[in-house]
Amino acid sequence: MKKVRGMAAIIAMMMAASVFAGCQSADNTSKAESNTGASSQAASTDESSNEESKTDNSEEESKKEESSVPKGEPVDASWFDDAVFVGDSVTLKLSYYADNGSLGDAIFLCEGSLGYTNALWDIDHEDNVHPSYKGVKYLVDDGIKEINPKKAFIMLGMNDIGLYGVDGGIESMITLTDRIHEKSPNTEIYIESVTPMLVESQLIDLNNENIRKFDEKLQEVCKEKGYKYLDVASAVDDGNGNLVPEYCGDPDAMGLHFSDEGCSKWVEYLKNNVNA
């Protein structure tokens, strides 16, 4: 049953018509705490509770600020002129946003529901979702070879986790990136983390805990292979591993695609961290 629901999640992702809808802020809720004892003790308890609340808020704000601090010399948009971005519908949204020139003349090789696993399917597979470049469908590794970029940014995995699990997705990631490196040895590979979902949008197999585990394994592979790992997730999470509501473009659907505000944070992170 878990696998069926995981597959349903992927199908829903393919069918979601509101991928790029405007973001709606999540409702804020609070819980009241009751205090007992004499009035003087209650006042003291309230004061202590307020101080703890301030401390918690301060720590959360500090964490958010830390995640957004540049870790390298910032680059401008033209730095991406010789780059290709490979991804699924999440990156597809970024391609529309980047029409404003924020990523220079970068090329996007994206397709909805693309993953590390189905990117390995034959080009004529009946269910293939291979991306197109100049009107021609390519396997990802062949598309990168055709484009011949100096840099390849890859964000895949969201469509692997629910169907093939964390380990299955990682195994496919290793195979695909090995192929890319073999066919385009002069292209530097940048692996972008999978980004989180809204907390209320999580499913049995596709959820923020599994996304976190997947990203941890991605980072390990990058260290072993010498790829550049970019923790984009840290720029768009709420401090608790969930997507910030304001950064979400489909809160009433999958709850994992970006709004323009989310794309802006993504681009800002890239510019500040590609040289780290």
C-alpha positions in Angstrom: 0.0 0.0 0.0 2.9 2.4 0.8 4.3 1.8 -2.7 0.9 2.5 -4.3 0.5 5.7 -2.5 4.1 6.7 -3.4 3.3 6.1 -7.0 0.1 8.1 -6.7 2.2 11.0 -5.4 4.3 10.9 -8.5 1.3 10.7 -10.8 -0.3 13.6 -9.0 2.9 15.6 -9.5 2.7 15.0 -13.2 -0.9 16.0 -13.4 -0.9 19.0 -11.1 -2.2 21.9 -13.0 -1.5 24.5 -10.4 2.3 24.1 -10.3 3.0 27.7 -10.7 0.0 29.2 -8.8 0.6 32.0 -6.3 1.7 31.2 -2.9 -0.7 31.4 0.1 0.6 31.8 3.6 -0.1 29.0 6.0 -2.4 29.8 8.9 -0.6 30.4 12.1 -1.8 28.6 15.2 -0.7 28.9 18.8 -1.3 26.9 21.9 -2.2 28.6 25.3 -0.5 27.3 28.4 -2.3 27.3 31.7 -0.5 28.0 35.0 -1.6 27.0 38.5 -0.6 28.2 41.9 -0.7 31.6 43.7 -0.9 34.8 41.7 2.7 35.7 42.4 3.8 32.3 41.2 1.7 32.6 38.0 3.2 35.9 37.2 6.6 34.5 37.7 5.8 31.5 35.5 4.4 33.8 32.7 7.5 35.9 32.8 9.7 32.8 32.5 7.6 31.5 29.7 7.9 34.8 27.8 11.6 34.7 28.2 11.8 31.1 26.9 9.6 32.1 23.9 11.9 35.0 23.1 14.9 32.7 23.3 13.3 30.1 21.0 12.4 32.8 18.4 15.8 34.3 18.6 17.5 30.9 18.0 15.1 30.3 15.0 15.9 33.7 13.5 19.6 33.2 14.0 19.4 29.8 12.2 17.6 31.4 9.2 20.1 34.2 9.0 23.0 31.8 9.2 21.6 29.7 6.3 21.4 32.7 4.1 24.9 34.1 4.8 27.1 33.9 1.6 29.8 31.2 1.9 31.8 32.3 -1.1 32.6 35.3 -3.3 29.2 36.2 -5.0 29.0 35.9 -8.7 26.9 37.9 -11.2 24.4 36.5 -13.7 26.9 36.2 -16.5 28.8 33.6 -14.5 26.0 31.1 -15.5 26.3 31.9 -19.3 28.1 28.6 -19.9 25.9 26.5 -17.6 23.1 24.0 -18.1 20.4 23.3 -15.5 19.0 19.8 -15.4 15.8 19.1 -13.4 12.2 18.2 -13.1 9.2 20.5 -12.7 10.8 22.3 -9.8 13.7 23.5 -12.0 11.2 24.1 -14.8 9.7 26.8 -12.7 13.1 28.3 -12.2 13.6 28.4 -16.0 10.6 30.6 -16.3 11.7 32.8 -13.5 15.2 33.1 -15.0 13.7 34.8 -18.1 14.4 38.0 -16.1 18.2 37.4 -16.8 19.0 36.5 -13.2 21.0 33.4 -14.4 22.4 34.9 -17.5 22.2 32.8 -20.6 22.0 29.5 -18.8 20.3 26.6 -20.7 17.6 24.5 -19.1 17.3 20.8 -19.8 14.2 20.0 -17.8 11.0 17.9 -18.0 8.2 17.4 -15.5 8.5 14.1 -13.5 12.1 13.6 -14.6 14.2 11.7 -12.1 17.6 10.1 -11.7 16.0 6.7 -12.4 13.8 7.4 -15.5 16.6 9.5 -16.9 18.4 6.1 -17.5 15.5 4.7 -19.6 16.0 4.2 -23.3 15.2 7.2 -25.5 12.3 5.3 -27.0 10.8 3.9 -23.8 7.1 4.3 -24.0 6.8 6.1 -20.7 9.9 8.3 -21.1 10.0 11.8 -19.9 13.3 12.8 -21.4 13.9 16.5 -21.8 14.2 18.3 -25.1 16.9 20.7 -26.5 16.1 22.7 -29.7 13.1 20.5 -30.3 14.9 17.2 -30.0 14.6 14.7 -27.1 17.8 13.7 -25.5 18.9 11.4 -22.7 20.3 13.8 -20.0 23.9 12.6 -20.5 23.6 13.0 -24.3 21.9 16.4 -24.0 24.7 17.7 -21.8 27.2 16.3 -24.3 25.4 18.1 -27.1 25.2 21.4 -25.3 28.8 21.1 -24.1 28.6 23.4 -21.0 31.4 24.2 -18.6 29.0 23.7 -15.7 26.1 21.3 -15.2 23.7 21.9 -12.3 21.6 18.9 -11.5 18.5 18.9 -9.2 16.7 15.5 -9.4 15.5 13.0 -6.9 12.0 14.2 -5.9 10.5 11.8 -8.4 12.7 8.9 -7.2 12.2 9.0 -3.5 8.5 8.0 -3.5 8.9 5.3 -6.1 12.3 3.8 -5.6 13.2 4.9 -2.1 16.2 6.8 -0.9 18.8 4.1 -1.7 17.3 3.3 -5.1 17.4 7.0 -6.0 21.0 7.4 -4.9 22.0 4.3 -6.9 20.5 5.9 -10.0 22.1 9.2 -9.3 25.5 7.6 -9.2 24.9 5.8 -12.5 23.6 8.9 -14.3 26.4 11.2 -13.0 29.0 8.6 -14.0 27.6 8.7 -17.5 27.6 12.4 -17.6 31.2 12.6 -16.5 32.3 9.9 -18.9 30.7 11.7 -21.9 31.5 15.3 -20.8 34.7 15.0 -18.7 35.4 18.8 -19.0 32.0 19.8 -17.6 32.0 20.5 -13.9 29.1 18.8 -12.1 27.1 20.7 -9.4 24.6 18.6 -7.5 21.8 20.6 -6.0 19.9 19.2 -3.0 16.3 18.2 -3.2 14.2 20.9 -1.6 11.6 20.4 1.1 7.8 20.3 0.9 5.2 22.2 2.9 4.8 20.4 6.2 1.1 19.6 5.5 1.8 18.2 2.0 4.0 15.3 3.1 3.0 11.7 2.1 4.0 8.3 3.4 7.0 7.8 1.2 7.6 11.3 -0.2 8.2 13.5 2.9 10.7 15.9 4.4 12.4 13.2 6.5 13.1 11.1 3.4 14.2 14.2 1.5 16.6 15.0 4.3 18.0 11.5 4.2 18.4 11.6 0.4 20.2 14.9 0.6 22.6 13.6 3.2 23.5 10.6 0.9 23.8 13.0 -2.0 26.4 15.0 -0.1 28.4 11.8 0.7 28.4 10.8 -3.0 29.6 14.3 -4.0 32.5 14.1 -1.5 33.5 10.7 -3.0 33.1 11.7 -6.6 34.5 15.3 -6.4 31.2 17.0 -7.4 30.2 20.3 -6.0 27.3 20.0 -3.6 24.9 22.9 -3.2 22.5 22.8 -0.2 19.7 24.8 -1.8 17.3 23.3 0.7 18.9 25.3 3.5 17.9 28.6 1.7 14.2 27.7 1.5 13.3 25.8 4.6 11.6 27.2 7.7 14.3 26.2 10.2 12.6 22.9 10.8 13.1 21.2 7.5 9.9 22.3 5.8 9.4 24.6 2.9 8.6 28.2 3.9 5.0 28.8 2.9 5.8 32.1 1.1 8.3 30.2 -1.1 5.6 27.7 -2.3 3.8 28.2 -5.6 1.3 25.3 -5.3 0.1 25.2 -1.6 -3.2 23.6 -2.6 -1.6 20.9 -4.8 1.8 19.2 -4.3 3.2 21.8 -2.0 6.7 21.5 -3.3 7.0 23.9 -6.3 8.3 27.4 -5.9 6.8 30.8 -6.1 8.8 33.7 -7.6 9.9 34.6 -4.1 11.2 31.1 -3.6 13.0 31.2 -7.0 14.6 34.5 -5.9 16.0 32.8 -2.8 17.2 29.9 -4.9 19.1 32.2 -7.3 20.5 34.3 -4.4 21.8 31.1 -2.8 23.5 29.9 -6.0 25.2 33.2 -6.6 26.5 33.3 -3.1 27.7 29.7 -2.9 28.9 28.4 -6.3 32.4 29.7 -5.4 32.5 28.5 -1.8 
